Amino acid sequence: MKSIIIIDDEKEICESIKFILEYENYGVDYSIKASEGINKITSGNFSALLLDIQMPEMSGFEVLKKVKEITPTLSVIIISAHGSVENAIKATKLGAFDFIEKPIDRDKLLISVRNAVEQSNLIAENKEIKKTLTGDGKILGKSKAISGILEIIDRVAPLETRVLITGENGTGKELVARAIHNNSERKDKPFIEVNCAAIPNELIESELFGHEKGSFTGAFQQRIGRFELANKGTLFLDEIGDMSLQAQSKVLHALESGRIERVGGAKKIEVDVRVISATNKNLKEEIDKGNFREDLYHRLNVIPIHIPPLRERADDITILIEHFTNDIAVKHKKPAIKFSDDAISLMQSLPWTGNVRELRNVIERIMILVDKKEIKRSDIDFLATTGQSKIDDIIDGSNSFHEFKEKAERAFILKQLKENGWNISKTAEALDIQRSHLYNKMKKYEIEKTD
């Protein structure tokens, strides 16, 4: 249950808010003394704080400062009968999420609390997430490519420069975006991700910019968009190459003006957001096809970072294997294992069309299926999906690197489909892609089930 705490010296106000929020299935606690409320926050786990300004023991601004020192991720909503512009500005500068005037409007309260809880959860999740290439928060790898990427991150992270990250699926584009954010001046502010490929075109504008109640069929209440949620922080636009042209136009306007409008709204809302984008597509080719705006491309591509596929940096595989085996051993409460030199050599020879994400999945599969303290090549020969000779055949039969990648990808997808009994959901999960993407791949490579 989402837990809310109220600090207000008027017990009647606390009880009234508690009644409203509990009816909406929130867990609610309150304190009429500021010091008592701070102690509860220190020992508890709350998603949002509703805080009065005028209190006898200490002011709401003093409480806000202390709370932000104790738990920076807690979203704080100021509630006050003294709703001056000066108070609102001061509260915002101290890190308040929102400002609500008394007497409190029920609908506005619920909208503000819902958005505050969502932001707190997003920030908390971002701090806990461990992504594929990480080890103690660091990008792992010893290849020249990774060293070069780390140098660029060190240079651009402290700046406000926009970055465009390119690379195949599974190479770690999101990881690089997070590393830039975590080493920037915005590191204590939200990191908000939008997967443009996963959101239908008719909903992408609402997702990015929010919408007003009644702005379209199904808009039963106001929604705060990702640009607003990322205010003062970083907005990561993943798979930007899949965004509709109409949404691209609005993103361009937001980048140029620093202001957005919710769908169905007329109010200009200022946002201070650093935008980092990523794509697995060649955006110059998409521009030529009329699928991507050239002016937006130049706005986003101030600092380009290209992450090469794993097969082009085999030196990193040894380090990644060691990290993943330790991480997975902890996850499944299994003893640590090691891979022999010949097993690692085999792993380094594979095409890894799913890149680092695929490598981690394969290691997890091996650790579950092979009950040994040391994994030898003979234990994992099945990984050479159709045998090394078949891989050599693919290489010899390819006239270009692009053709080789497509043939290898087709062979791997076909193997996964067979292993999962042609169950699309299971196969998509094994490949760590969406079902719609798997269907598109099957159509592209003319893969059909055979008896």
N, C-alpha and C positions, 0 to 999 in steps of 0.2 A: 504494500500500500504506500502511495506517495505521502510523505509526511511534511506537514507545514507547522511552523512555530510563529506565534504572534507575541510581540512585545509592545504593550500599550498599558498606561497606568489606569485607564478606564475599563473596569471589569465588564461593564455592559457592552462596550464595543467588542471586546475579546469574545464574549459569549455569543454575540450576534454573528460575528464572522465565523466562529467555530460552527455554529448551527448551519450556516450556508454551505461551508466547505464539506462538512461531514455528510450532508445530504448528497453531495457530488462524489462521495466515496474517498475523500481525503482523510488521512489521519491528522488530527490537529491537537497541538499542545499550546499553552500560552502562559505568559508571566506578566504580572502587573508591576514587577520590579525589574529594572534593566539588568542589574547584576545577576539576579536569579536566571534571567533569560540567557545571558551570556554563558553561564555555567551549564545550562541545558544544551546549548549549541556545542560547547566544548566536548561534552560527553555523549552527545546524541548524533543522529544521522538524519539531517533534514534536507529537503529538496528546495525549500524556499522560506524566506523570513518576511513577515509583514511587520513593519516597524513604524511607530509613531515618532514625531519629532519632539514635541513639547512634553517632557516628562520631568518630574521633580528630582530624581536621583542623578541622572545624567541625560544629556540631550540625545536625540536619535542620531545626530551626526557623530557624536562621540562613540555611541554604540556601533554605528556603521563602520567606523575606523577599526575598532577592536575586532569586530566580526570578520572583516576582510583580512586581518592579520591571522586570525585563527583558521578560517576556512575560506580561501579566496574564491572557490568555485560556487559558494552558496549565493543564489540569486536573492537580492534584497529589494522588496517593494516598499517604498515609503508611503505611509498613509497619514495624512495631516489635514487639519482644518485650516491651516495656514498655507494655503496653496499659492504662494507667490512665485513669480518667475525666478526670483533670486534663490529661493529654497530649492526649486526644481533643478536649477543649474548646479548649485552646490552639491546636491545629492548625487547628481549624475557624475560630477567630477570625482566624487568619493567612491564611485563604483556601483551606485544603485542601478537596478535593472529598470525600474519603472516608478512613477510617482502618481498616486491616486488621492484625490481630494475627498474630505469628509463633507457632508454625509456620503457614505460609500454607495455607489451604484452597483447592484448585484451583478449585472451582466459584465460590466467593466472589470469588476473584481475577478470573476471567473476566468475571463479572457487573459488578464494579466497573470494570474496564478498559473494557468495552464502553460503559458509561454515561458514563464520563469522556471517552472519545473522542467520543461523540455530543454531549456538552455543548461540548467544545472546538470541534467542527465547526460547531455551531449559532451559537456566539458569533462565530467567524471569518466565517461567512456573513453574519450580521447586520451586521457592520462593513463588508462589501464591497458589500452589495446597494445598488443605486441604484434608487430607486422613481420612478414616473412624474413626480411634481411637483418632484423635487429638482434642485438645482444647487449643487454644493459643499456639500451637506448642508443646504441651506435650502429652505423651501417657497417656490415661485415664484408670483407673482401680485400684481397691484396693485389688484384689485377691493376694494370695501368689505368683502365677505364674507370674503376671505382675510385682510385686515388684522385683522378682528375675531377670526378663529380664531387668528391669531398672538398676539394679546393674551391670549386665554384660555390658550393653551399656556404663555406666560411666567408666568402667575399660578399655574396648577395644577401645572406640572412639578415644582417643588421640594417639593410637598406629597405626602402619602400618599393623597390623595383619589381615590376611584374615578371613572372617566370613562366615559360611554356616548356613542359616536360613531355618528351616523346619517347616512345618505345613500345614493344609488343606487350600484349596482355601478360601479366604475371611477372614483369621485370622489376617491379617495385616503385612505380611512379608515385603512388600515394605515400610511400615511405619517404621519398625524397621531399615531397611537399611538406610532410610533417616535420622533417628535420629542419627545413628552412624556417617554418613557423616556430619550432621549439628553440631555435637559436636567435630569434628576432626579439625586438622590443615588445612584440605583441604576445609573447609566449604565455602570459598569464590570462590572456583573453581567449575568446572562443576560436576553435578551429572547426569550421563548418564545411562538410563535404556534400556535394551534389553530384550524383551519377547521372549525367545527362542522357545516357543510353538506356537507363532503367525507367525513365519517366516518360509517359506518353506525351506527344506533342501538344495535345489539348490541355495538359495540366502543368507543363513546364513553367509557364509564366506565373501561375499561382504559386508554384513551389519556390520560385526565385524571388518574386516580389510581394507575395501575399495577396489577399483579396479582402474586399469588404463584404459584409453580410448582405446577401441578396444580389450580389453582382452577377451571378449566373445560376442556373439550375443546380441545386445541391449545395450551394454556398449558404448553409444555415447559420453560420457564425463567422465572425471576422477571423482571418488567419494571418499570422505574421510570417513573412517570407524569409528565405535563407539570407538574403542581403542584410535584413534588419537583425537577424539572430547573430550574424557575424560582425556586427558593428564593433569597431575598435580592434577586431581580430582579423582572421584570415578566412577567405572563402576559397575553397578548392573546387574548381569546376572540372570534374573528371569526365573523360570522354567528350570533350567539348565539340569534337568533330561530328557528333551525332545530334547536336542541338539544331532546332528548326531555324530557318532564316528570320522568321518574325521575332523569335526570342533573342536571336543574335543581335538584331537591331536594337532591342531594348537594353541588352547588356552593354552594347557599345555606348548608348546614351548615358547609362549609369556610370560607366567608366569616365566619360568625358565631363559629366556635370557633377558627379558625386551625389546625385539625388535620384530617388526612385519614386514611382507611384504604384500603389497597390491596384490590382485589377478591380475595376469598378469604382475607383477612388479618384479624387481630383487634387488631393493634398500632396504637395511635394515633400518628401521625407529625406533629410540629409543622412548619408551613411558614410562612415569612414572605414573602408574595407580594403585590405590588401588582397588582390586576386592572383591566385596561382592556378594555372590550367594544365590539363594533360590530355593526350590523345594517342591512340594507336594508329591513327590514320595519317596519311601524307596530306597536310592541309593545303599545300601548294597545288596538288592535284585536285583536291576538292574545290579550290577556288576556280580552277580552269573548268571544272564541270558545272560550276554555278551553284555548288552546295554550301559554300562558305564565303563569308564576306571578307574581302581583302583588307578593308580598313580595320575590321576587328582583329584580323590576324596580326597586323602590324602593332596594334595596341597591346596585344597579349604577348607577342614574341619579342620582348625587350631583351631578356636573357634566355637563350635556348639551352636546355639540358637534354641530351639524348642518352638514354640508358640502353646499351647494347644487349642483345639477347644472351642468355646464359651460355649457349654453345660457343659464343665468341670470347668467353672469358672463363675457360675451364679451370684456371688457377684458383678461382673463387670457390669451386665446388667442394674442395677438401674442408675449408673453413665452415662452409654452410652445413655440410654433413655433420660435423662435430657439434655445431650449435643445435641443429634440429634434433639430433639423437638425444642430447641432454634435455632439451625442452619437452620432447615427446615422452621421454622416460618419466619426467615429473608429472606430466599430464595424465598418463595412464598408470602411474605408480608402479612402473616396471624398473628393473635394474638397468643401469647404463650399459650400453654396448659399444663396440667399435667395428669399423669396417676395415677389412684387410686391404693391402695395397692393390691387389689385383681386382678387388671389388670396386675400389675407388676409381681405378683405371677404366673399368667398364662404365661406371657412372659418368666419367668425363667424356666418354666416346659417344654418348647418346645425344640425340638432337634436341631434347627438351623443348618441344614446341610450346609447352605451357610455362616454360621458364622456371623461376624460383618457386612459384606457387606449385607447379607440378612436382618439382624436386621434393618439396616438403611432404606433399601427399604420398609420394612413392616411398619415402623413408618411413612415414607413419605406417603404411601398408606392410612394409617389410618387417618392422618391429612387432607388428601384431601377428603376422603369419609365420615368421621365422623365429623359432624359440631357441636362439643361440646367443652366447655372449660375444662371439665374433662372427661377423657376416663375411663369408667368402664369395668369390665370384661364382662358384658352382651353385650357391644358394639363390643367386639373383639373375642367372642367365635368362630367365623368362622375361626380364626387363627389355632385352633386345627383342622387341615385340614380335618381330618375324625373323629373328636371327640376325647377326651382324652381317652375314652375306647379303641379306635382303637390303640392309641399310646401304651397303656398298653398291648394290644394284640400283637403288634410288639415286645415289650420287652419280654413278656412271650414266644413268639414263636421263639426267637433268642437264638442260642446256644453260641454266642460270641458277643463281642462289635462290631467287624467288620461286622457281619451279621446284627446286629441291625442298624448300620449306613446305610448300603446299602438298607435295607427295608424302612427306614425312608426317605432316599433320593428318592427312587423310588416313594413313596407315594406323596412326595412334588412336584416332577417333573410332575407327572400325574395330580395333582390338577392344577398346573400352565398351563399345556397344555389345560385342559378343560376350565379354566377361560378365556384363550386367543383364544378360538375357534380353537385350534390345529394349530394356526398360529405360525410357527417355529421362525420367526424373532421376533415377539412380545414376545414370551415366552423366547427366549434367552436374550432379552433385560431386561425382568422382572427378570430373574435369574442372570443377569449381567455376562453372559458367552458368548463365541463365538458360532455361529450356529453349527460349526463343532463339538464343544464339546457337544452340546446338542444332535446332531445326534448320537454321540458315546455313550452317556448315554442311549439314547432310545434303541440303539442296545444292549447294555450291559444288560439292565433290561427288554428287550423284550417288550417294550412299543409300542403298535400299536393303531391307531385310531379305535374306535368302534362306531357303529351307536347308 
